[in-house]
Amino acid sequence: MSNAVGEAGRPEGATLSIIRGGLLIVLLVGLVGVLGELLLLEHVEDPWQRVPVFLLVAALIIVTWHGFDRGPLSIRVLQGTMILFVLAGAVGLLLHLKGNMEFELEMKPAMGGWTLLRESLMGATPALAPGTMVQLGLIGLVYTYRHPKLRRTGPPYSTRHDH
């Protein structure tokens, strides 16, 4: 562990701990806010729409668990869930964009190229909204990055053999 001192004279570890705590709060507020938004929008019509709702509920349970047990297992489960957030957000972006493109082509079948892309991005379904899942996933991954509870205890493993 480094004993480096930050700009304000605090040990670097204290500063990182404050930043990590802030990230966890931002993640928690984001999870609650996005879940509320999706429920208000009734974003549960088909199985694909239920995926982010399920992930948000799961993440809230995991973050609550992590609040009580800050051990490595809760951190690893949170990391895995945040990876799923990034993947689900990417899939959601594609699904929203695809749905908007199909709608635009029904209205104007001859549309194509940049015009179709622009109109699809500005369509009725917010095409970039699933990016929020990506953002929350990245916040969670930054929170867990090199988390102190994931450090191995004991002597480091070495492949060097002295005979």
N, C-alpha and C positions, 0 to 999 in steps of 0.2 A: 504494500500500500504506500502510496506516495505521500510525503509530508509537504508537498508544494503548497505555497501560500498564494491565495488569490489576490486580486487588486484591493479588496477591502480589508485585507489582513486576516481573513478567515482561512482556515485550512481548505484546500481544494475539495476534500471529501464533503465538508459541510455544504459548500456551494452546490455540488452535484446532488446531494441529498435534497436540498430545497428545490432544485430544478426537477428532479425526479418526482417529488411530491406534487409539484405544480402540474406536471404532465398527467399524473394520475387523476387529479381533480378535473383537468380539461377533458380527459377521456371520459370520466364519469358523467360530467355535464353533457358532453356530446352524445353519449349512449342514451341517456334519458331523453334528451331533446329530439333526437332522430327517431327513437321508438315512438314517442308521443306524436310526432309529425306523421309517421307512417300509419299509425292507428287512426288518427284523425282523417287521413286520406283514404282509409279503408283499403290499404295496400295488401290485401289478403285474398284477392279474387281467384288467383290460380297458384299452383305450387311454387312457381318461380318468384312470385311476389311475396310468398311467405318466408323465403330463405333469409332475407335481411331481418325480418321480424324475429325469426328463430335465433339468428346469430346475435342480435341485440339483447334478447332476453338471456341467452346463454352467457354473453359477456357480462351482463349485470350480475348474474349469479356468481360468475368466476371472480369478478372484481370484489364482490362482497366477501367471498371465501378468502381471497387474498388479503382483504382488510383484517381478517381475523387470524389468518395463518400466512405469514409472509415468507414461508419456506420455498425451497426451489421447485417443488411440484406445482404449486399454484402459479408460479412465474412461468414455468414451462407450458402449462395448460393455457395460460393467457397468451403466450407467444404463438402457440398453435392456432388459437382462436383468431388472433390478429392477422395471421397469414390467410386464414379463411376469409376474413373481412376484405383484404386486398383482392383476393381472387373473386369473391362475390361482387365487389364493386366493379371490377373490370367486366365481368359477365353482364352485370346490370347496365353498364354503359352501352355495351353492344346491343342488348335487348331493347333498351329505350330507343337507341338510334335506329335499329332495324324496324321497330314498330312505327316510328315517325316516317321513315322512308317509305314503308308500305302505304301508309296513309297518304303521303304526298303523291305517290305514283297512282293511287286510285283517283285523286283529284285531277292530276295532270300527268297522264301516262307518258308523254313525250319528254318530261323533265329528266335531266341527267346531269352528270358531272358536278362541278362546284355549286351550281344552283341547287341541285337536289341535296347535296350535303349541307349547304347553308340553311335551306328551308327545313331540313330534317333536324338540324341542331336547334332551330328556333321553333320547332313544332309544339303541338299541344302537350305532349309528354315531355317533362323536363329531361332532356337527353343527358345532361351532365350531372344530374342529381345523385346518381349512384357513386359519383366520385367522393361523396361524403363518407361512404363506407371505406373507400381506399384511404382517405385522410385519417379516419379514426383508427384504422388498422396500423397506419404508419406511426401515429402518436403512441399507440400501445407498444409497437415494436421498439420505438426509441426509448420508451419508459423501461422496457426490459433489457435493453442493450447493455451488456456487461454489468448486469445487476450484481451488486455485492454478494447477494445470497447464492449466486450461481458459481462463485469461486470455489475451487476445489480446496479442501483442507488436507494437510499432510504434505509430505515432500513431493515435489513435482516428478512426474514420470520421466525417466531418462532411458534412451536406448543404448547409452554408452556402457560398455562392460569393461571393467578393469580386472585383468587376470593376473 
